Amino acid sequence: MSVLTIRDVPEDQVRVLKTRAAQAGKSLQAYMQELIARETTKPTMTEMAAQLEREAAAEYTTDDVLTALDEGRLGR
């Protein structure tokens, strides 16, 4: 696991983070790890747009769709 150091964080922001961590029953470190995990698991708008572009560009034939439907029906 990596170590992350953030310098020059304004005291009022640190105070808010410490308060929120305490209200959540967590240490500041655990609270910040949770924030980072939450932020890194949701895609950005740019990432979502790129994914949609890739999906929209995918080319499927009628046979591909019919085969997928048949396979789905057999799996029931």
N, C-alpha and C positions, 0 to 999 in steps of 0.2 A: 504494500500500500504506500502511496506517496504522501509526502508532507506538503501542506499548502500554507504559506504565510501571506497574510494580507496586511500591508502597512498603510499608515495614514488614514485610518478609518475614523471619521469624526466621532467624538465622545458621545454625542447625543444618539447617534445611530447604534453604537455599541450598547448603550444603556437600553435602547428599545429592544435590541436582540436579546440581551440578557434577561430582560423582563419577560419577553415572549417565551424564551427557553424555560424560565422558572414556572411560568403559567402552564406550560406543556409538561412539566415535571421532568425536564431533561437538563443535562449540562449544556453549556453553550456549544461545546464541541459536537455533542450528539445532535443538537438542534441544527447547527450549520451543516453537518453531514446529511441530515434529512432534507434540508433546503437544496443542497447541491444535487442529491439523488433525484429529487422531484424535478428540478430544472433540467437535468440532463436526460431524463427519460421521456419527456414530452417533446415532440418535434417542433421546430420553429416554423413560421409561415413559409419561409423559403424552402425548407426541407419538405414540407407538406406539398407545396406547389410542384417541386421536382418529382416527388413520388406520383402525384396525379398525372403529371406530364408523361412519365414513364408508362403508367397504366393505360393512359389514353392512346399512347403510341403503339401499344401491343396489338398485333394483328392476329385475329382468330378467324378460321374458316368456319363455314356452316358445319362441316364434318367434325371439326374440333368440338363445337358446342354440342352436337348430337352425341358424339362419343362420350363426352363428360356427363351428359344427362343419362345415357344408358348405364354408365359405370355407377352413377349415383343411385339409380333405381335398383341395380343388382346388389348394392351394399345395404339395402334396407333389411 
